[in-house]
Amino acid sequence: MASEHESSSLLELMTGRNGLRSLALAGGVALHAINVYVVTTVMPSIVKDIGGLEVYAWSTTLFVIASILGSALSSRLIGRLGPRKAYLSALVVFCLGTVVCAIAPAMAVLLAGRTLQGLAGGLLLALSYALIRLVYESRLWARALAFVSAMWGVATLSGPAIGGMFAQSGHWRLAFWALLPVAALLAVIVSSLVPAQDARGPTKVTVAWGRLGLLAGSVLAFSVGSLFEDNAARIACVALGVVMGGMIAWLDGRSAVRLLPTGAYSVRTVLGACYATMALLMLGVTTEIFAPYFLQVIHDRSPLEAGYLTAVMAGGWTVAALLFSGRTGPSAVRLVGLGPIVMTAALLALAVLLPQPTWVDTLAGFVVLCIALGGVGFGVGLCWPHLVTRVFRSARPEEANLASSAVTTVQLYAMAIGAALAGWVANAAGLTTPGGVDGAKHAAIALFALFAVFPALGIMTARAAMRPRQG
C-alpha cells in the first residue's frame, strides 16, 4: 500500500478522465462552500431588504442542522439510488433551495430555502468524500482527499467576491441565481463520470432517526429562545436544549448504532476531551456569522470589504494548518494547548475593537483588526489537525470509521448550537432593540466577550486531550 501511495502524483489526478472526475467531486464541495461564504456576505443586505434581523442567525442554524441530516443520509441514499442518482438528487435539492432563496419575499421563505440548501450541502459534502473510494484507484485516495478539501480555500476567495459584488449593486438575489449555472454544469459532468452503481452492490444502512431528531430539536430549542424577550422563557428554551442534548448522549450509550464512539461523551477520556475541545473551538468560530453585519453597520464597510474581512477568519485557519500540521510529539502537544489561548485572546480583542470605528478605521487599527479576525481561525488551525490525529489513535479499532465520521458530526452540531446561541446573545444585547449602530455595538461587545468563554474552557480540555493514554 505504501508503494502505491508513493507512486501517485497530482498530475495523474488532474489529467485525462481522472481530471474530470476530480472536477465533479471537488465541484460538490466547492458549490457548498462557496454558497456558505456568498450567503454570509449578503445576509446584511437581505435583512435590510426583507427584514428578519431578529432571526439573522437562523439562516446559519437551519442550514447547519439540515447539513447534519444530509450527511447522515448520504450512505443510505447511495445504497438506494446508486452514486450517480444520489449525487444528482443532491444537486436538484440544492437548486430548489437556491431558487426559493432567490425569490424569497420574506425571511421565513428564505429560511425554508436555506434549510433545503443545507440538506443538499450535507449530502454533497458526504457524497464527494464517499465517492473518492469508488472512482479512483486506492493509491490516489490521499491526494484526492487533499484536493477536495482545498475547495474551502477556493470558496474563501471567491464566495465573498460573488456575494459582495451583487450586494453592492443592490441585487443580492442575483448572488443565488449565479449559483444555478454552476450546479447545472456539475450535473452534466456527474451524469457522465460518476458510476451508476456501487461496485460493492446494494448496502443497507441504519440511520439513528430518533437521536438525529433530538439533535435537531436541541438546536431549535436554543434558537427559539432568542425570539423571546422574557428571560424566563429564554432560560426555559436553553434548559430544554440541554436536556435534549443529554438525552442524545444517554440513548447513544445504549444503542447498537451509535452517533459517536465509545468514550466520546466524557471529558475524562482522551477521545471525549478531543471532541469537547473541537466543539468549544467551533462555538467560538460561529461568531463569524455576525461579523459582516457589524462591519457594515458599525464601520460602514461595503459588502465586498466586509465579506473579505470575515473570510480572514477562515484564512487564519488555513494558514495555521498548512504551517503547523506536520509537527509531532511534544511540539504537537504545545500547539494543541496554544490554539484555544490564541482564539480566546482574538475574540476578546474583537470585543474591544469592533465597537470602536474611529480608531479601527485608521491604518494601525485596521491592521490590528485583521490580526484579531485571523487569530480566531488561526487558533483552530494550530490544533485541529493534531486533535483529529489524536481521535484516530484513541478510538477503538472496531470504531475507527465511526470516530473519524464523528468529527464532522461534532463540528456541525457545535456550529449549529453556536449559531443559535449567537442569535440569542446578540438579540438580548440590543441587536434589534434599540437596533442600529448603538445596538450593533452592544451586541458586538456581548457576543465576542461571552463567546471567548468557550475557547477559554477549551484550554483545559485541550490539556486533557493530549495527556498520555493509560494502558
ABEGO torsion letter per residue (X at the ends): XAAAAAABBAAAAABEAAAAAAAAAAAAAAAAAAAAAAAAAAAAAAAAAAEGAAAAAAAAAAAAAAAAAAAAAAAAAAAAAEAAAAAAAAAAAAAAAAAAAAABABAAAAAAAAAAAAAAAAAAAAAAAAAAAAABBAAAAAAAAAAAAAAAAAAAAAAAAAAAAAAAAGBAAAAAAAAAAAAAAAAAAAAAABBABBAAEBBBBBBBAAAAAAAAAAAAAAAAAAABABAAAAAAAAAAAAAAAAAAAAAAAABABBABBBGAABAABAAAAAAAAAAAAAAAAAAAAAAAAAAAAAAGBBAAAAAAAAAAAAAAAAAAAAAAAABBEAAAAAAAAAAAAAAAAAAAAAAAAAABAAAAABAAAAAAAAAAAAAAAAAAAAAAAAAAAAAAAABBAAAAAAAAAAAAAAAAAAAAAAAAAAAAAAAAAGAAOAEEAAAAAAAAAAAAAAAAAAAAAAAAAAAAAABBBBX
